[in-house]
Amino acid sequence: DLGSRRSAPFVPINMAAIPRNLVESELFGHEKGAFVGADTRMPGRFEQAEGGSLFLDEVGDMPPEAQTRLLRVLQDGEYLPVGANRPVRANVRIIAATNHNLQHLMQQGLFREDLFYRLNVVPLRLPPLRERTEDIGPLVNHFLKRAADGGLPLKRFTPDAIRALAAWNWPGNVRELENLVRRLLVLVGEDSISAEMVEAELAAMRPEDAPPLESDSLSQSVDQHIRRYFETLNGAMPPQGLHARVLREVEYPLIIATLEITRGNQVKAADILGINRNTLRKRIRELGIWSGRQA
């Protein structure tokens, strides 16, 4: 509310919800006749947000070709609508959000490093809901009011029900909580939603056939991760340097976890890892890991 763009447009776009072949058209617009079906000129989100802010939600899901185009806009301050001959000057503030670890995506070759550093000017980390359970009560009240405005019956959650919600780990974060609230409003006939009702619904959401994490070996976990990575490529070949990226992705959390249990003591961490202290310092520097004490 204090910025110079406060009265200008705020245009959100969910990158994960746009088909890959339409991303550039959605962002930059297209001219009439640019492709089959382009019967009229369509302004893109950059044009719609002119003078204001463009919110790129789930930016980690952008396809590589769109990442390249976005990087060019951030570097040059202009964009080229699909089918156009002349670039358009951009006057837009970019706000980006993602639930992915972009550091890991960069190591996998799925997110451009230069784009990351262009976007990572003022980073803000929003902790997952399981780390801020004190927000669950106010969020539930907010969702109840929103649901009532949308025509759903007005109900209340008992204090025990709120405590039951706080005990859940919320892998889907705030969206999962909102969906659960709306589902209970529809399914529960009483005016008051109890802890028993909440727990019964949460129990139905828990996968019964999922194997416990402790039973998976490291090699199985890595195998599953690598197979998922190849599936995301949809038959395409991965970028060169895959071996180094996979090793880096395993090494990064390993070093961080070791530094955490040694409270940043690199001498103890090197001893646990079985490597030379200078080697550990070099890897910490190369992986971009912040650490505390060195001895």
N, C-alpha and C positions, 0 to 999 in steps of 0.2 A: 504493500500500500504506500510505501515511501518512495518507490522508484519512479523514474521518469516515464516508464512504460505502463504505469498502473491503469491508465484509462484506455490503453490500446488493446487490440485483440489478444486473447489467450487461446491458442489452437492446440488441442491434444490429438495425438495419433498413436494408436497401438500398433507397433511394428510387427508384433507376433500374429496379428489378425489379418494382415494383408498378404494376398498371394504373391509369391516371389516375382512373377512377371508383371505385377502392377505397382510395385513399390516406387519405382522412379516416377511413374505417372501420378501417383498419389502425392508424392513429395513435391515434385517440380511442375506438375500440370502437363497438359499436352495441347498441341494445336489441332485444328480441324484437319482430318485426313492423315494424321500422323500414323495411324494404323487402322486395321479393319475394325469397324465399329465406332471409330472416333468421328462421329457425325457433327459434333460441335466442339468448340474450344472449351477446355476445362481448366480453371485455375487450380494450382496445386496448393498444398498446405503452406509452403513458404510464402506464396502470394497472399493467401488468406490471413497469414500472421504478420503481414507487412507493418513495421513499426512497433510490433508487440513481441509476444513470446510464443515459441513453438516447443511444445512438450513432446519429446520422443520417448514414449513409454516402451519398455522391453527392447531397448536399443541393442541389446546383445543378440537379438534374433534377426538382425538385419543381414540379408544375403551379401556376399563379398562385393558384388558389382555395385550395390547401393552404398556400401561403405565407402567405396572409392569415390563415388559422386558426392557423397556428403562431405568427405574430407576436402574435396576440391572447393566446395562452397565455403567451408570454414577457412581455408587458406586464401582463396582469391576474393571472397565476398560476393560472388555472383554464381548464378546457376543457369542451366540451359533447359528450358522445357522440351519435352519429347516432341520432335518434329520441327523445332524452331531453328532459326539460323543465327539469331543474335542472343547473346547472354543477357540475363536480367540481373540488375544489381539487387542484392539482398540486404535488408535492414531488419534483422530478426535476432532476438536473443534465444539461444538454444538451451533448453533444460532437458537433460536425459536421465532416464532411470532404467534399472534392470534388476532382476532377481538372480542373475547369473554372476559368477565370479569371472570378471573380465580378464583378470590375470591368467586364470586357467585357460580361458578361450584363446588368449594370445599365444600361450604355450602350445596349444593344439593347432594353431594356424587358422582358427575360425574367426578371429577378430583382429583387425589391423592395429598394430602397436602405435603407429603415428596418429591414427584416429583417436585411440584411447587417450593419448597425451593432449590432443586438441580439446577433447571433451572434459578431461579431468582437471578443470581449473579450480573450482571450489567444490570438492567432494563432500557429500553429506551421507552418512551411514545411518539408515533407519534399522534399528535392531529388529529381529524377528519377534513375533508376538509372544513366543514362549519365554523371551528374555524381558518382557515388560507386561507381566500378567496384571499389574495394577491398572492397565488401560482397558482391560476386558469389560469391567462394569460400565464405564462411560461409553465404550463402543457399543455394547448391547443396548443401552438406552437410546443411543443415536440411531441404531438400526431399527429399533422398535418404533421410533417416531417416523422414520422414513417409510417403514412398511405401512404404518397407519395412514400416512399421507397418500400411499399408493392403493389404499382400499382394503388392506388386510386388517383383521380384528386386532384391537388394542389389548395386549396382555402384559403381564409382568413376570419377571424372573425372581424367584425367591433368593435370599442371600446364600442358601446352601447350593442352589443351582449355579450361581455365579462362581462359587468356590469349586464346584465340579468342572466348570468350564476352565478355570484357572489351572486345573490339574492336567489338562490335555496338552499335548506337545505342539499342536497346530502346524503341521507340515505345510498347509496351504495358507498360513498366515491370516490376515484380516479378511480376505475374500472367503476363506473357509468358514470363519466365524459368522460372517454375514449370511452365507448360505444356510448355515445350521439354524440361525435365528429365524430366518424366513420359513425354513422347513418345519420347525417346531410350531410356528404360528399357524401353519396350515393344518398340521396333523393333530395338534392337541386341542381338545374340545373345551377344557377348563380355562378360566380366566387367569390362573396362576400356573406357571411352569416350574415344576419341582426338580430337585437334584436327581431323583429317580428317573424322571423323563429324559433329562439331559444325558445321564449315564447310559440309559438304554439306547439312545440314538448314537452316542459315541461308540458304544460297543458294536453296533451294526456297521460302523465305518471302519473298524479295525480289521485288516485283512487276516483271516484265520490261517491261511495256508502259507503266509510269508515266513520263510525260515529265519530264525534269530540271527542277528548280525554276527554274534560270537562264533557261530558254527561255520561261517564262511572263511576259508583260508585267504591269505593275501593274494595268492595267484588266481583264485576264483574271482575275487573282486576286480583285480586288474583285467582279467579276461572279459568279464562282463562290461567293464568300462570301455575297453578297446572295441568290442563288438558294437556297442551303442554308438561309439564315435564313427565307425565305418558306416553304420546305418544312416547317420545324419548326412553323409555325403551323397546318398542316393545313387550309388554306382560310380560316382566320379572318383578320380585318383586324389589322394591327399597331397598337400604341399610337401615339397622336399624337406628333409630333416626330421621326419617323423620319429625316428629312434631317439634322437636327442630330446625332442619335446616330451616323449613319454617318460624317459628317465628323469627329466626335469620336473615333471608333474608329480612323480612319486617322491622325489628328493625334497621338493619344497615343503609339503606338509610334514614329512619326516623330521626335517631340521627344526621346523617351527614347534612341533610337539615336544621334541627333545629339549629345546631352549626353554619351553614353558615349564617343564618339570624340574629343570635346573635353575629356574628363575633368572635366565639370561646368562648364566655362567658358562662361557664358551669352553673353558678348560674341562669342566665336568661333562659338557655336552660332547666334546670331541672324544673323551674317554669312553662314553657310552656308545657313541657311533663307531668307535674303533678306527678313527682317522686322525691324522696329524692336526694340531690346532691351527697351523697356518693354512692347511687345506680347508678347514672349516671356515675360517675367516674369509678366504677367497670365495667359497661357494655362497656364503652369506651376502657378500658384496655383489656377486654376479647374479644371484637370484632376487636381489632387491629386498632382502629380509632385514627388518630392524631388529636389533637385539640389545639387551641391556649390558650387564657387566661382562667384561672380557676375562676376568680372573676371579 
